[in-house]
Amino acid sequence: MIAAAFVLGSLVGSALADSLFTPFDLSDLFARNAQISSGCSTTGSASCHNTTKQSDLCCFEAPGGLLLQTQFWDTDPSTGPSDSWTIHGLWPDNCDGTYSENCDSSRDYTDISSLLTAQGASDTLSYMQKYWVDINGKDETFWEHEWSTHGTCYSTLNTACLPSGSPKGAEAVAFFNTVVGLFKTLPTYEWLAAAGITPSSSKTYTLSAITSALKSASGVTPALDCSSGALNQISYYFNLKGSLIDGDFVAIDAPKKGSCASTGLKYPLKTGSSSGSGTPTVPIPHYSGSTPTPTGLPSKAHLQASTTGSLLTAGTWSTQTAATYTISGSASSFTMSTSKGNCGVSSGSLTCGSGVTASTFSAVSSSGSLLLAYSGSTSWTSDASPSGTTQETVYTGTSHSVDYTIAIVSA
Ligand SMILES: *[C@@H]1O[C@H](CO)[C@@H](O)[C@H](O)[C@H]1NC(C)=O
């Protein structure tokens, strides 16, 4: 906490020096709730994973293609709800871990609150007032700093990438919408609590217990930073397909460890009130930015293959009546079962049955449908397309004859 306050304090000074007052023209604002669209495809290579030089940096994040969603656990003083980590930022590191900061002082916007309100993002603003809070209470300065220091470095947020006629600051509004949307998919407090790891004035935890709880919930290993032996910050790493405005975040393992020791980690209690909702809600069923998907993850679903047919109770593919799958968890991490038992992937194939160990799946939003993903991939494959009463084994990947995706459709 001293460290966090120090870092913010020192950086805020320079952000303030750069950011002279920027007036906004009220006449050219978007209608309420208008959201900009990048027009970028999300099917190309993820940032840092291209094999050839990408020329359209409005639709491919470079050079800062290694994204970190950082969250604080601040207890001295306590910041934010007692049952939620809070947002620090979303930072574009270069693929090798180096980074740029303060990339365009001409876009060091001030009065982020008014900017968000004027451009239809008052929901984002209210969320930020609760979950993106400064340790010294200077929220507005903190948001300006995160935008000017990091936000201005995103190639996909250059003003030249915006739809023509976009109001001044629209790319910053998109940035805040995206950060909030992504943070909602990363409920660190809830994930740790589900593994019995809760704040305590006496208990200590091992780093491996914490990282394995987070890995089983999120599918990836984040980096954890400590201050005086206590958890203080977490970084979830991503590559990006498409634009930061509305692209797909591909979760990856942290390329390096954080500063926490391996044992004896404290997770101090926060004073202050809880978020009120029990656990943070996770309404966005994909790692994406500004546009919440209208339908969340259903708790009872049919799994429909993109070509024909659907999955039966054993996890096989058939044109017979679709089985009902019971889904529990959030879109970024859930398990499934049928009347036969838990569903899991073992040796590359999907089965559901009484002796099956449940695997963790995720849902990826694509063209209005929710696709079933395993290990971040939505590709499924079988030896043949089913017909009549035949049942085909469903494998992960694309190595068999027939490739398809599987939509999660409310039952
Ligand atoms: C990927 O694209 C970026 C941006 O054009 C380029 O700088 C980089 O060299 C490319 N990487 C590879 C391996 O071609």
The ligand as an SDF file (V2000), in Angstrom:
LIG
                    3D

 14 14  0  0  0  0  0  0  0  0999 V2000
    3.8530   -8.2930  -36.2680 C   0  0  0  0  0  0  0  0  0  0  0  0
    3.3190   -7.0530  -36.7130 O   0  0  0  0  0  0  0  0  0  0  0  0
    3.9920   -5.9180  -36.1700 C   0  0  0  0  0  0  0  0  0  0  0  0
    3.2520   -4.6780  -36.6250 C   0  0  0  0  0  0  0  0  0  0  0  0
    3.2880   -4.5480  -37.9990 O   0  0  0  0  0  0  0  0  0  0  0  0
    5.4380   -5.9110  -36.6190 C   0  0  0  0  0  0  0  0  0  0  0  0
    6.1140   -4.8330  -36.0230 O   0  0  0  0  0  0  0  0  0  0  0  0
    6.1020   -7.2060  -36.1860 C   0  0  0  0  0  0  0  0  0  0  0  0
    7.4050   -7.2700  -36.6950 O   0  0  0  0  0  0  0  0  0  0  0  0
    5.2790   -8.3770  -36.7210 C   0  0  0  0  0  0  0  0  0  0  0  0
    5.8770   -9.6300  -36.2520 N   0  0  0  0  0  0  0  0  0  0  0  0
    6.3120  -10.5610  -37.1090 C   0  0  0  0  0  0  0  0  0  0  0  0
    6.9090  -11.7830  -36.4780 C   0  0  0  0  0  0  0  0  0  0  0  0
    6.2600  -10.4460  -38.3050 O   0  0  0  0  0  0  0  0  0  0  0  0
  1  2  1  0
  1 10  1  0
  2  3  1  0
  3  4  1  0
  3  6  1  0
  4  5  1  0
  6  7  1  0
  6  8  1  0
  8  9  1  0
  8 10  1  0
 10 11  1  0
 11 12  1  0
 12 13  1  0
 12 14  2  0
M  END
$$$$
